């Protein structure tokens, strides 16, 4: 198979904990042709979408050690048509570069893209959680979004709890996530205004129901084709509300609870319908906080905690999709030939 990873620069990878390199490594071990490109490497020539790629030089021996593999990797630099790949794996870091998706529109019928570009368009924001069918808010926390300070202040005042979670709509990696309390309403006003006025058009701000147990951390669940394949619990650092690893959090082994399994069962079918085949969801006390669709991480840490190899499951899925497409195309060609020869 020919596989393109549309991702962050190779030089920016930390091989000790990066999830993307583990999927790449698995593909290279399986002797697939693997190319890398960033969204800035996309181009168009004579109405055809191409990318300036770094293509792995194939070797008879590939180190099983990911760090060694990273340090010894050799590439050829080539300009290649996107339509020539069997699969394009989207692994760019947030925020989403919407323009890059336009390059992929022309090849979407010929190439398997994971995650699907329409799915990325609709799900790459924190409002996506509200699209799941949960009218009684059993799994989805009550969420309020606005760029009107007076309204957000009213929401906090009328909340049934004394505290809520506030975060920017376009944030990622835990950036800008804070806990706000009714007793600090005076500070809240100036804080909201700062969040909103941090751009010319004004940023949207999210106020979300505070989920009990948040101070004890959250659960990252990796989902593949609508099913959970691995999880870990992230514990926030002392004095920190965010459990993100980049915010100083730590991880421990975790087995899915009954509520977490039901949540996955609720959202799985819609994720698949939206073409979101590989995602990471963040859960607190059985409630869905966020869906990460661009480059969900956690593979290395979950592998280490559970002595598993999640990247193998991901590549198995990609191979199965491509093989199914090839089988369908071969049958169609066979049937067309039978009609032509009739």
C-alpha positions in Angstrom: 0.0 0.0 0.0 1.0 3.6 -0.6 0.3 5.7 2.5 0.7 9.5 3.0 0.8 11.0 6.5 -0.3 14.6 6.4 1.1 15.7 9.7 3.4 18.0 11.7 7.1 18.2 10.7 9.1 15.1 11.3 11.8 17.1 13.0 9.2 18.2 15.7 8.5 14.6 16.8 9.4 13.4 20.2 9.9 9.7 19.6 9.5 8.9 23.3 5.8 9.6 23.4 4.5 10.5 20.0 1.5 8.5 18.7 1.9 9.3 15.0 5.4 7.8 14.7 4.1 4.6 16.2 1.6 4.3 13.4 4.2 5.2 10.8 6.7 2.7 12.3 4.0 -0.1 12.0 3.4 0.8 8.4 7.1 0.8 7.5 7.6 -2.6 9.3 4.8 -4.0 7.1 6.8 -2.9 4.0 4.2 -0.3 2.9 5.4 2.7 0.9 5.2 5.6 3.4 5.4 9.3 2.7 5.2 12.3 5.0 4.1 15.9 4.2 2.8 18.9 6.1 -0.2 20.9 5.1 2.2 23.6 3.9 3.6 21.0 1.4 0.4 20.7 -0.5 0.3 22.2 -4.0 -1.7 22.1 -7.3 -0.4 21.5 -10.8 -2.6 21.4 -13.9 -5.7 21.0 -11.6 -4.2 18.0 -9.9 -3.4 18.0 -6.1 0.1 17.1 -5.2 2.4 17.2 -2.1 6.1 17.7 -1.7 6.8 14.6 0.3 9.5 12.9 2.3 9.4 9.2 1.3 11.0 6.6 3.5 13.9 4.7 1.9 13.0 1.1 2.3 15.4 -1.2 4.2 15.5 -5.0 4.6 15.9 -4.4 8.4 13.7 -2.0 10.3 14.5 -1.5 14.0 11.8 -2.5 16.4 12.9 0.3 18.7 10.9 3.4 17.7 13.6 5.9 18.9 16.3 4.1 16.8 13.9 3.9 13.9 13.4 7.7 14.2 17.1 8.5 14.4 18.1 6.3 11.5 15.2 7.1 9.1 16.3 8.2 5.6 14.1 9.9 3.0 13.8 10.8 -0.6 12.2 14.1 -1.4 9.6 13.8 -4.2 6.6 15.7 -5.5 3.8 13.1 -5.6 0.1 13.2 -6.7 -2.3 12.8 -3.8 -4.5 10.6 -6.0 -1.7 8.0 -6.2 -2.0 7.1 -2.6 -4.2 4.3 -1.2 -4.6 6.1 2.1 -4.0 9.6 3.5 -3.8 9.7 7.3 -4.6 13.1 8.8 -2.3 13.7 11.8 -1.9 17.5 11.8 -1.9 19.3 15.2 -4.8 21.6 16.0 -6.0 24.1 15.0 -7.4 22.7 11.7 -6.1 24.2 8.5 -9.4 24.4 6.6 -7.7 25.3 3.3 -5.7 22.1 3.4 -8.9 20.1 3.2 -9.8 21.8 -0.1 -6.8 20.1 -1.7 -8.1 16.8 -0.6 -11.6 17.3 -2.0 -10.5 16.3 -5.5 -9.1 12.9 -4.4 -11.6 11.9 -1.7 -13.4 9.4 -4.0 -10.2 7.6 -5.0 -8.3 7.7 -1.7 -9.2 6.5 1.8 -8.8 9.6 4.1 -8.7 9.1 7.8 -10.3 11.0 9.3 -12.7 12.0 6.6 -12.4 15.7 5.5 -16.1 16.4 6.0 -16.0 14.8 9.4 -13.0 17.0 10.3 -14.9 20.1 9.1 -17.9 19.4 11.3 -16.2 17.9 14.3 -13.0 20.0 14.8 -14.6 22.2 17.4 -15.8 21.9 21.0 -19.4 22.2 19.9 -19.4 18.8 18.2 -20.3 17.1 21.5 -23.7 18.8 21.4 -24.6 16.9 18.2 -24.9 13.6 20.0 -28.4 12.5 21.0 -28.5 13.0 24.8 -31.5 15.2 25.6 -31.3 14.5 29.4 -27.5 15.3 29.6 -26.7 11.9 31.0 -23.4 11.7 29.0 -23.0 15.3 27.7 -22.4 18.1 30.2 -24.6 21.2 29.9 -22.7 23.6 27.7 -23.1 27.3 27.0 -21.3 29.2 24.2 -21.3 32.9 23.6 -19.2 36.0 23.0 -21.5 38.2 25.0 -20.1 38.8 28.5 -23.4 39.7 30.1 -25.0 36.4 29.0 -22.1 34.3 30.3 -22.2 36.1 33.6 -25.9 35.3 33.8 -25.2 31.7 33.1 -22.7 31.4 35.9 -25.1 33.2 38.3 -28.0 30.9 37.5 -25.9 27.7 37.5 -27.1 25.1 40.0 -23.5 24.6 41.1 -21.0 27.1 42.5 -18.4 26.5 39.9 -18.2 25.9 36.1 -15.4 25.2 33.6 -14.5 28.0 31.2 -12.4 27.6 28.0 -12.0 29.2 24.6 -13.9 27.6 21.8 -10.8 27.2 19.6 -8.4 26.1 22.3 -6.6 22.7 22.3 -4.2 20.7 24.5 -5.8 22.1 27.7 -4.8 25.7 26.8 -7.0 28.3 28.5 -9.1 25.8 30.5 -9.9 27.2 34.0 -12.5 26.8 36.7 -14.6 29.8 37.6 -16.7 30.3 40.8 -19.7 32.4 41.6 -18.0 33.9 44.6 -15.4 35.4 42.2 -17.9 37.0 39.9 -16.1 40.3 39.8 -13.0 38.7 38.5 -15.1 36.6 36.1 -16.3 39.7 34.3 -12.8 40.9 33.4 -11.6 37.4 32.6 -14.5 36.8 30.1 -13.8 40.1 28.4 -10.2 39.2 28.1 -11.0 35.8 26.5 -13.5 37.4 24.1 -11.5 40.4 23.1 -8.4 38.4 22.3 -9.1 38.7 18.6 -10.5 41.4 16.3 -13.8 39.6 15.8 -14.0 38.4 19.3 -13.6 34.8 20.5 -16.4 32.5 21.5 -16.2 31.3 25.1 -17.5 28.0 26.5 -19.0 27.7 29.9 -19.6 24.1 30.8 -21.2 22.3 33.7 -18.6 21.3 36.3 -18.5 17.5 36.5 -17.9 16.2 39.9 -14.7 14.2 40.1 -12.9 16.5 37.7 -10.3 17.3 40.3 -9.3 13.6 40.3 -8.5 13.7 36.5 -10.1 12.5 33.3 -10.1 9.4 31.1 -8.7 9.4 27.5 -10.3 6.7 25.4 -9.1 5.9 21.9 -11.8 4.8 19.6 -11.3 3.0 16.3 -14.2 2.5 13.9 -16.7 3.4 16.6 -15.3 1.0 19.2 -13.0 1.7 22.2 -9.6 0.1 21.8 -7.7 1.5 24.8 -7.9 3.9 27.7 -5.8 5.6 30.4 -6.6 7.9 33.3 -4.9 11.3 33.4 -4.2 12.7 36.9 -3.7 16.5 37.1 -0.7 18.0 38.8 -1.2 19.5 42.3 -3.1 22.7 42.1 -4.0 22.2 38.4 -7.5 21.7 37.0 -6.3 20.3 33.7 -5.3 16.7 33.4 -3.5 17.0 30.0 0.0 15.6 30.0 1.3 18.8 28.5 -0.1 20.6 31.6 2.0 18.4 33.9 -0.5 15.6 34.4 0.4 11.9 34.9 -1.2 8.7 33.7 -2.4 5.5 35.3 -3.9 2.3 34.0 -7.7 2.3 33.5 -10.5 -0.1 32.7 -13.7 1.3 31.2 -16.6 1.6 33.6 -20.1 0.6 32.8 -21.0 4.3 32.1 -18.0 4.8 29.9 -18.9 1.7 27.8 -22.4 3.0 27.4 -21.1 6.4 26.3 -18.9 4.8 23.7 -21.9 2.8 22.5 -23.9 6.0 22.2 -21.4 8.0 20.2 -19.7 5.3 18.2 -22.2 5.0 15.3 -22.3 8.7 14.7 -18.5 8.9 14.7 -18.4 6.3 12.0 -21.2 8.0 10.0 -19.2 11.2 10.1 -16.1 9.4 8.9 -14.3 9.9 12.2 -12.7 6.5 12.4 -9.8 7.2 14.8 -10.5 9.7 17.6 -9.7 10.3 21.2 -12.4 11.2 23.6 -11.9 12.8 27.0 -14.3 11.7 29.7 -14.9 12.7 33.3 -17.1 10.7 35.6 -18.8 9.1 32.6 -19.5 12.4 30.8 -18.0 13.4 27.4 -15.9 16.5 27.7 -14.2 16.6 24.3 -13.7 14.7 21.1 -10.2 14.9 19.6 -10.4 14.2 15.8 -7.2 15.7 14.3 -4.2 13.8 15.9 -5.5 12.0 19.0 -2.6 10.9 21.2 -2.0 8.4 23.9 -0.9 5.3 22.0 2.5 5.0 23.6 1.2 5.5 27.1 -1.7 3.1 26.8 0.6 0.6 25.2 3.0 0.8 28.1 0.3 0.6 30.8 -1.4 -2.4 29.2 1.4 -4.1 27.3 -0.5 -3.8 24.1 0.2 -2.4 20.6 -2.7 -0.2 19.5 -0.9 1.0 16.4 -1.2 -2.6 15.0 -5.0 -2.3 15.3 -5.0 1.0 13.6 -2.9 -0.2 10.6 -5.0 -3.4 10.5 -8.1 -1.3 10.1 -6.5 0.8 7.3 -5.4 -2.3 5.5 -8.9 -3.8 5.7 -10.5 -0.7 4.3 -8.1 -0.6 1.4 -8.4 -4.3 0.7 -12.2 -4.0 0.7 -12.1 -1.1 -1.8 -9.7 -3.1 -4.0 -12.0 -6.1 -3.9 -15.0 -4.0 -4.8 -13.2 -2.4 -7.7 -11.9 -5.7 -9.0 -15.4 -7.2 -9.0 -16.8 -4.1 -10.8 -14.1 -4.4 -13.4 -14.9 -8.1 -13.8 -18.6 -7.3 -14.2 -18.0 -4.5 -16.7 -15.8 -6.9 -18.8 -18.5 -9.5 -18.8 -21.0 -7.0 -20.1 -18.6 -5.6 -22.7 -17.8 -9.1 -23.9 -21.5 -10.2 -24.0 
